[in-house]
Every structure is written in structure tokens, then in C-alpha cells.
Amino acid sequence: MHCWGNLDFAAPRKIVRPVSRAAALPSEPLLLARGNGRSYGDVCVNSDGTLIDMRGLDRFIAFDAQQGVLRAEAGVLLADILALIVPHGWFLPVTPGTRFITLGGAIANDVHGKNHHREGTFGRHVRGFELLRSDGQRLQCSPDDNAELFAATVGGLGLTGLMSWAEISLRPIHGPAIYQRQQRFRSLHEFFELNRQAEIESEHAVAWIDCLSANPRGILIAGDHCAGEVSVPSKKTLRVPLTPPFSPVNRATLGAFNQAYFHRPLAQGRVHYAPFFYPLDGILDWNRLYGRAGFFQYQCVLPEGSDALAEILRVIARSGEGSLLAVLKTFGTITSPGLLSFPMPGANLALDFPHRGATSSRLFERLDAVVAAAGGRLYPAKDARMPPALFRSGYPALERFCKFVDPAFSSSFWRRVMEQS
Ligand SMILES: Cc1cc2nc3c(=O)[nH]c(=O)nc-3n(C[C@H](O)[C@H](O)[C@H](O)COP(=O)(O)OP(=O)(O)OC[C@H]3O[C@@H](n4cnc5c(N)ncnc54)[C@H](O)[C@@H]3O)c2cc1C
């Protein structure tokens, strides 16, 4: 079982797959729940420990189509939730860039979408869940009951115990259509101007950025749920059939792609929600494109008003490294519900980098220094290498969080950032 970045981690000692919510936790140390393994690095890895594969718990429990409330087992995929709720006029209140993640994984990383400025994180829409602890307790947690444990578990990286089911509030929609608008920008100043306006007018806003351009440029994409017909995308998906020995993503291929992508005709009008929210889900196993050594994602948030974003983009452009899909969006001021939730007000940048050993490490160290100096943080869901000091400085509630960690739970990420510091 790999993480999404295809990085080389030692295997778990054992994998168990519960199929009933009534099942007890294995009575062993070093437990970790795993959702669908869509985290890029080691938050979903438990080398030499016991991995609890949650995909066996994938049933719906209750759906109130009048009120828009859904209760489901934690291993249900967001894709299956959408298939159930969209025909009834409901949507996920917050969705990440893939629908192939589980409900439990969405809560444990307190994921965000393109509408953070309006709706905050996924955890804000969680009404409650059941948490199994290694001492045998089954606790009902919600913003009102066991509220501190709720706050520790939302964004808690699977370390506070195992969620067996969860209940979420949904968002009403007219149908599967999104009205989207796209605009080019040719500087960071222009991005922030267009983005400010887009966030006033639209629920969803995100930008693609050309990470090699010395003067940042990109395309801002805004969208809103709307009424009207749209054709359902074909069920046929492309697949990357094999992993090439080396990544074909390099300065030359990236430069050519970015030039063509920036100048492509802009889209405007109604589209199905799938290509709008989940463009990468249309290419199965796209993560193989980065070659056998795998890849890292560097995702950081930088506080509002700092010059750090410009500096980070300068360092990346000079390095000639980066990804076809580089994403820039701003997080709004809605407080995240989890003690370790990643989003905070500021600019959020995410890029993939092929694993090139020491060259990659040197680049990340330079980026880390900028993030730390600006008071920013990295996203554990995408991380496989952040130094312990950066984790500690980025997450000031870490000490409070540690009190809620279940003593039998751990992950390769947790051991890396805590025990070896
Ligand atoms: C193409 C792509 C796009 C993405 N876009 C975004 C985005 O826009 N925004 C964003 O925030 N993230 C994004 N992500 C990251 C992804 O949403 C998160 O990593 C998510 O948590 C993965 O969920 P999963 O079910 O695969 O869980 P895993 O990756 O398997 O596990 C994630 C964490 O959840 C814990 N966990 C899982 N199930 C349970 C449970 N039942 N009880 C307790 N803990 C549990 C695990 O222990 C682990 O710590 C993206 C990932 C991909 C591949």
C-alpha cells in the first residue's frame, strides 16, 4: 500500500479490514486507520504498525433528503455520497480536488475546497461522529458533546482513535451544473485583484499558476452551482498504464505545457460539476507520471499581507522544477474547527515535484525557510518530509492536541515529526 506520492515507505506489519461497525479495535500498539490512501505522504502510512483499512466500512446509515443530512460509515467514498445525493438536489458543502477519498479521511485532514472563503473547511459541516478509542470506549463526538475531542479529531490525522461513522450537513443545489468563468492574470497583484472580486461574486474560486514564469501568470477559475441541463461526462476514463522509470516532467516539457495552457481558449458557461471540481479524477493513476521514485507535493499557506508568496514563486521559477498543475487560492477568515486544521487566512499554494533526491531536498529547504520566516505552515495531508521544527512552529495548538492522542495510535508521519525531533 503506497501513499499517493508513490514514495518508498516500509510496509505495515499487518493490515486488518473491519466490515462491521461493531468490530472492536485490534488490541495492539501502533494502530492507524487508513481511508483511500489519497494523502500524498505518510499521514496514511504506518510502517511496521497495524493499518486498519476502512474501505470495508462503506455503507450509508441514514439520508434525510428533506433536511440534507447524511450519516454514513467512515469508509464511504465522497464519489458514492455524490452519486446518492446529487439526484436529490444536495451537494457536499466542501469538497477537495478528488472525490476518491473517504468520509473519515476528509474529517481527519479537515480538507478544504475552492469555497473556503464562504464555507470554511469540511469539519465545519460535520454534525458528529463515533470515535473508537483503544481503551474500548465508543464516544459520540460533536461540536457540543465531547467537544474538545471533536476539535482534536477534526484535522487530527487519525491519531485520536478511529471514526466508525460520521454525520454531515449537505448543501442544496439546483442540479449537477456549475456556471464557470475563467480569467487570465499576469502578475500576483492582478491575481489578488481578480480573486478578491471573484470571492465576492462566486462560491468557488481557484487559480492555475505557471510555476516557471519569472513574472507570475495564470488563470483564475470561478464558479457557482446553477440550474440547467449539462451533459454527464463520459464514464470512460484515461489511465496512465505504467510508471516510467524517470519522470517526463522536466523544465522543457513543463515550459511547453505551461505556455500552451496559459494561452488556451478560456471557458465560460455551464459545465458538469465533475470536470469543474475533479479534473484529475478523469485520468486514473496520474500519479505514475512522476516516475518510479515518486513525487512530493509542497503545499503551504502564507499569512495575508506577507511577501513570502512572491519569494516562494521566485525560488521555484529559478529552480526550473514544478508541476503541470500548480494551484493558488486564498483561504478566508472562517476559523477552522480542528486544533491541527491546516487552513488559516492567507495564500495557499500547492505544487508537485518529482523526487530528485538531494536536488529536491535543497529546494524544499529554501522554501521551508521562507514559509517559517513568514509564519506559514505546510499541509500534513500532502507532506512526506517537513522538518519537525516547521511542524511545531506552524501548529501552535500542537501541545493541546497531544493530550487527545490515543496512546495506541500513531503513524509514520507522527513518528517522523514528533519522536525523532
Ligand atoms: C488529486 C487530489 C486532489 C486533492 N485535493 C485536495 C484539496 O483540494 N483539498 C484538500 O484538503 N485535500 C486535497 N487532497 C488530499 C486529500 O483530500 C486528503 O489527503 C484526504 O484526507 C485523503 O482521504 P483518504 O480517505 O484517502 O484518507 P487517507 O489518505 O487514507 O488517510 C488520511 C488521514 O485520515 C485518517 N483516517 C482515515 N480514515 C479514518 C477514520 N475512519 N478514522 C480516523 N482517521 C481516519 C488516516 O489515519 C490519515 O491520517 C487531494 C488529494 C488528491 C489525490
The ligand as an ORCA input file, in Angstrom:
! r2SCAN-3c Opt
* xyz 0 1
  C      -5.922     14.622     -6.757
  C      -6.007     15.037     -5.323
  C      -6.539     16.272     -5.021
  C      -6.648     16.689     -3.690
  N      -7.178     17.910     -3.429
  C      -7.311     18.320     -2.161
  C      -7.919     19.576     -1.858
  O      -8.336     20.312     -2.752
  N      -8.048     19.928     -0.539
  C      -7.623     19.110      0.471
  O      -7.783     19.494      1.628
  N      -7.040     17.920      0.207
  C      -6.883     17.513     -1.070
  N      -6.326     16.293     -1.334
  C      -5.856     15.470     -0.216
  C      -6.958     14.508      0.277
  O      -8.210     15.122      0.232
  C      -6.656     14.154      1.727
  O      -5.379     13.632      1.849
  C      -7.689     13.166      2.301
  O      -7.572     13.167      3.698
  C      -7.496     11.756      1.766
  O      -8.526     10.944      2.276
  P      -8.428      9.360      2.243
  O      -9.795      8.801      2.503
  O      -7.731      8.900      1.039
  O      -7.601      9.100      3.563
  P      -6.054      8.593      3.764
  O      -5.218      9.362      2.883
  O      -6.016      7.102      3.653
  O      -5.863      8.989      5.270
  C      -5.793     10.363      5.608
  C      -5.822     10.512      7.131
  O      -7.126     10.180      7.602
  C      -7.033      9.265      8.663
  N      -8.267      8.471      8.628
  C      -8.839      7.915      7.535
  N      -9.979      7.299      7.905
  C     -10.114      7.465      9.235
  C     -11.088      7.039     10.194
  N     -12.163      6.335      9.845
  N     -10.903      7.380     11.487
  C      -9.823      8.113     11.860
  N      -8.873      8.541     10.999
  C      -9.034      8.218      9.705
  C      -5.768      8.477      8.363
  O      -5.249      7.883      9.544
  C      -4.863      9.574      7.839
  O      -4.250     10.270      8.905
  C      -6.205     15.840     -2.640
  C      -5.664     14.586     -2.950
  C      -5.574     14.176     -4.281
  C      -5.001     12.819     -4.594
*
